[in-house]
Amino acid sequence: DSGSDCHIVRSDNHLASVHNCDRSVHVWDLCSLPPVQATIFQLETDKKFSIVFVLENYLVTGYFDDFSLSLTAYSLQSSQLLWESANTIDCRNLMRSYHQDIFTFGNFIAVFRSHSITLYAITDESVKQINLTEDLNIQEGIFQYPKFSAFNDKFFALPFQVYPGGPRGRPDEMRLVSHRIYCWEMENLTVSTLVMDTETDPHNIFIKTAISDTYCYGLQLSKLITWNIETCEIVRQTSLGAPCVGVGDIHVGSQICCLLLSREGSMTVQKSHLGLFSFEGKLLGKIEIQGESFSITKVLIFNKRVVLEKKALGSKTVTVLTADLTSVFGSFKEGSDYEANILPVEVYKWENNYTDAGKLFFGESDIVNNSETAGIHIESFWPSGF
């Protein structure tokens, strides 16, 4: 928060810790194995910042002037101050808060509101504001939260939850709707509107999206929909045929998705399964998760394995599990009917007590634990042999 002495932020390739007390910046290269500290430099300002963004090529700090963030940009390559911009990001009328509704990808800072998305493109010379939703009619519902978005070098996509009854409707009305995904081509900012062709319960939102250079994918509780981005046409709808909980992932490269299936067992001793499916809907295997009173809060598929975040209910204990999917990938590639049943391995456990403030970042290949008493630790779990 704005009173914090140390800000820990990360992008796909970098981790940065920025300290208000001495204005020092420490940057780690997360693409190295193990992660290495790439650079240390000092911020050229006396102002106490409220938020920090680490982008593909830049580190940007922000401090509040009334309800707006003023920005200062530094090059990650040269560590040099590039520019300052006053009252740049208006933080009024966000969905929840500036911590939750300002999101970064590539060299963009994205600001999310219920009916609008504003991008701030960061360059060596300046910042450019782009209103992505200026020409859209989006009054009949709201955008989903930033965590449901997807991006690559070419596209940015975000699902939109449609309310029954249009602009005056409410999400709890019992009428069916057709949710949609907006997908922007980032070079010229044209937008494709990808609409479901069958109506669904208004609460059956997209729990995950993914994009390739041609297709956009939307994962619901028991269905995977694939659109051609250029034509906006649905090219495939796949029923996954199992009752699911709202946690899952889509891996475009392997054409595999996963969903957390409904639990089995009593109220306290439970067993969950993560179902692994092909894009055609074939069940390829299950990850068996055992324990007492827990919740699976995040799932990622990467590099022939799945990574899960497991939180114990009623405590601050977080466990990270991984499962090797080599057999699943092999059987799928060979066209085998074999269904794997895999037990995950615990790779990290964080038992954060109630007096030690800290954060846990959970990524595809590393875990970053920052606490006031233990400092910053990066744990990598890249699989060997891939």
N, C-alpha and C positions, 0 to 999 in steps of 0.2 A: 504494500500500500504506500501512500504518499509519505508516510513517516518511516518507512523501512530504510535501514542503512545499506542493505545489500540487495540488489536486483539480479535475479538469475533468469536469463532468457536464452532461448535456443531456436535455431532454424534447422532445416534438414542437414546442413553441413557444419554448423558452428554452435558452440555454447559460449555465452559471455556472462561474466559476473562484473557488475558495475557498482562501485561503492560510493555512497554519498559523502562519507566522512573524509576521504582523501582524494576523491575524484579519479580513482584508479580503475582501469579496465583490463580484465584478463580474458583472453579469447582462446578457446580450445578448438582444434580441428577434429571434428567427430568422424571424419572419413578415414583417419589414420587408425591403425590397430597396433597397440591400444591408442586411445585419444591422446593427443599431445598438445601442450600449450603453444599456440602459434605466435602470440604477441602480447605485450603488455604496454599500455600507454596511458597518458593522463588526459582527462577532459579539460578543455580550455574554457571553463566557465565557473562562476562562483554561485550559480543558482542551484537550488536543491531540486532535482528532477523527481517527477511523480511516476514515470513509466519509461521503460526502455524497450526498443525493438531491435532485434538482430535480423537482418535481411540477407539476401544472397551476397551482396557486395558492400553493404553499409551497416553501421551501427547508428541508431537514431535515438536521442533522448528527448523526452517531452516534459514540460512543466506547465502548470496551470496559470493562466491569466483569466480570472473569473471562471467562465465555463468552457474556455477553449484551451487546447494544448498548443503551446509554442514549441517548435521543433529545432533541434540542432543535429546536423548530420556529419558523420565521420566515415572515412574510407577504411574498410577492413584490411585492404591491401597495404596502404601507406600509413595508416593511423592518423592521417591529417584531418584537421577541421575543414569541411567543405563549404558549409553555409549555415545560416540561421534564418528562421522564418517565424514571425510573431503571429499569434492567434490563428493558427493554421487549421486545427481540427476542432470543429464544434462538437462538444460532448453532451449536448442537451438531447433529450428524447430518445436515448438509446433503449434497446430492448430491456437491459438489466443494469449494467454498469460498464464503465470504460475498461475494467479489467477483463470482462467477459465478452464484450461485443466489439472490440477492436482486434483484428486478426491480421496476420501477415502471411504472404506467400510471394516467392520470387523477390522482386524489389518493389513490392506494393504493400501499403498499409490499407486495409479494408475496414470501413466503419459500417456496422450493421444496425439498421432500424427496422421496425416491423414492416414498413412499406418502401424502404429505400436502401440502396447500397452505394456508398461513396468510396471511391478508390483515391489514394494519394500515391502517385508514381514518383519514386525517388530516383534522382539522377545525380551526376557529379555537380551539376550546375544549380539545380533547384528542385522544388516539389510541384507537381501538377495535379490539380484536383479534377476528378472525373466522376460524373454522376451516371452510374450504369443504368439506372431505372427511370431516367427522365422521360422517355417516350413510351413507357409501359403503363397499361391500365391494370393496376394491381390492388384495387380496393376491396375485392371480394374475399380476402383472406389475409394471411401474413406469411412472411418468409420464415423458414425454419432457422434454428440457431446456427452460427458459423461452423460448429463442429460437424454438421451434416454436409458441408460443402466439399468440393473436389476440385483439383487444379493440376495442370501440367504446364509444359512450356507453351502450349497453344491455346488452351481453353480454361475457363473458370465456370463452375456449375454450382447452383444452389437450389434446393427444392422449395416449393411454395405450397403451403397448406391452405386449401380452399375451404371456406366456411359454407355450410348449407344456407340457402336463401340469399346469397350474394352479399353486398356491402353491409346490409342491416342484419345479417344472420349471425348465429352463434355456433361455436364448435360443438356444443353439447346437444344441438338439435339432431333428432334422429332421422336424418335424410342423407342419402348417398351423394357423394361428390366425386369429381375426377381431379385428383391432385396433379401437379405438374412440376417440371424442373426447367429453370432458365439456364441456358448455357451460352456464355459469351466467348466469342473468338477475340483474343486479346490484342491482336495486331490492329484490327480496324474497328473493334468494339461492336460488331454486329451480334445480335442475339438470336438464338433459336429457342422456340417455346415448345417443350416436349411434354405432351399431354397424355395421360392414361386414356385408353379407349374403352375402359369399363369403369363403372362407378364403384366406389368402396366406402366403407365406414369413414367418417371424417377424422377419426382418431388413428386410422391406419396410415400413418405418415411414413416417409422414407427414413429408414434407420441408417442407411449408408448410400453414398453415391461414389461413382468412379468414372473416369474418362480415359479414352485413348485418343489417337489422332483422328478417329473416324466415328467412334461410338460413345454414347453416354449410358451408364448403367445405374438403375435405381433398385435398391433392395428394400423390400417390405417384410412383414413378419412371416410370410410364407410364399413370396413371389419375387422373382428377379425379372425386371423389364429392361430390354435393350432397345435404344433408339439409334437411328442414323442421324448424326447431328446436322448434316447438311440438308437432308430432306425432311427432318422432323418426323419421320415415319418409324413406327414400332417394327422392328425386324424379328423380335423374339420375345415371348412371354413364357416364363418357366415357373411352373408350380413346384415348390419344394416339398409339398406333401407332408408337412409335420407341424404341429403346434410349436411356436417359437416365442422366445422372449426378445425384447428389443435391443439385442447386442449382436453385432456381426461385422464381417468385413468382406471386401471384394478384391481379388487379386487378378488384375486384367491379364498380366503376362502368362499366367498358368491356366487361365479360364476356370478358376476355382473360387467359390465363395464359401463362407461359413456362417452359421447361425447358432445361437445358444438355444437349445431345445428346452422344452418344459421340464421341470425338475421331477425327480422321483424320490420317494422316501417320506419320513415323518417331518414334523415341524422343525425339529432340532438336528436330526441326523439326515442329511440329504445328499443326493448324488445327482450331479448335472452332467449333461453331455453337450459338447459342441459338435454339431453336425457339419461335415465337409461335403459339399455338393459340387458337381460339375455345372457349367452354365446351362447344360441341357436338363438339369434336374436330377441326375443320378446321384444317389447317396454313395459316396466313396469311402466313408469311414466316420468314426466318432472319437472325440477326445473325452475320456472319462475324468470328471473332476469330483473328488470326494472331500468331505469335510463337514463341519458343524456350523450352521448359521452363517453363511457367507453370501456374498454377492459378487458376480463377475461384472466388472465395470468397464472393461475395455478389452478388445481383441484385435490383433494384427497378424496378417499372413505376410511373411517375407522370407526370401531365400531358403525355400524348402523347409520352413518351420512355421509354427503358429506360436504367438506370444500372448499370454493372458494376464490381466491384472485382477487379483482376487482380494476383496476386502472383507475382513471379519466384521459382522454386524455388531454394533455397540462398542467398537473400539477403533483405534487409529492404526491398527496393524494392516499393512499392505504386503501381499506376497505376489511375486512375479513368477509365472510358470512358463515353461516352453515345452513344445512337443515336436519331435522330428517327423516331418512329413515325407521323407524320402520314399518310403514304401507306397504311400498314397500317390505321389507324383508318378512313380514308376508304373504302378498298376493302371493308372488312368491313361498314361501314354501308350501302354501296350493293349488297352482295350479290355483288360481283365475285369471280371465280375467280383473280384475280391473286395470285401469291406473290412477295412482295418479298424481295430479297437486299440487306441493308444493311451497310455498313461503319461501325463506330463511330468516333467521334472522341475522341482523348485530350484530357481537360480538366484533368488534374492528375497529377503524378508526384512521389512522395515517396521519395527515396533516403536513408533513415535510416541513418547509420553506426552502428557498434557501440559507440561511446563516448558518443553523445548520447541520453540517455533521453528518451522522448517517447511521445505517443499520437496516433493518427489516428482521428477519428470520421468515419464515412461515412454521410451521411443522404440523403434524397430530393433536397434542393435545396441542400445546402451540404456543405463539407468543412472540418473543424476540425483544424488541425495544432498540437499543443502540444509544444514541445521546450524543454529547459532553456537552450539557447543562443539560440534564435531567438524565444522567446516564443510568443504565441498568435496565430494567423492564421485568419481565416474566409474561405473562398472560396465564393461562391455561383455556381450555374449554372442559375438559373431560365431557362427558354426564353422568348423574346420572342414576343409576339403571341397568347398564350393567356390 
